[in-house]
């Protein structure tokens, strides 16, 4: 989305939040199968300020949600949120990784997104939090998603399906099945990214 600066504006101040990762799904009929999926990681946050120039083009892209995995499959990565000035990416809030099913019966929490800045003044930068682990062989854990912006909205791990995140940049919860039904359950989706901006004189 292109942003039109007012004629009086000299600076653009931006807070960007990456999308949250999706929770891992589950499917199995024994405790060593993939029966407890991990939670998704949270999106990074970056707060920057940029000097504007005459004729500068300003575009802002918002990170998409990370989708939940279906069955014993990892969740999807949250999309990156990034600012583009004159066709060049200058600031990025990376999306969180999905809950990671690295082997049958093994699922670790998705890592939080990272932030980067190539041009502009950095006000603050924060990596996203990691999601909770789901499973290590016969040891089963609750794969809650990571919290998002302002520390809220994580998706809870859920029996028969993980819960979706309820706040921007938060991770989705992993699915678990302690009844070992063999059914394929889905992890919850992460929260979408966002951008808060204002023009300054």
Secondary structure, DSSP 8 states (H G I E B T S, - for coil): -EE---TT--EEEEEEE--------BB-SSTTSB-B--------EEEEEEE--TT--EEEE--------BSS--------EEEEETTEEEEEE------EEEETTEEE------EEESSSEEEEEE--------EETTEE--------GGG------EETS-----STT-----EE-TT-----BB-------EEEEEEE-
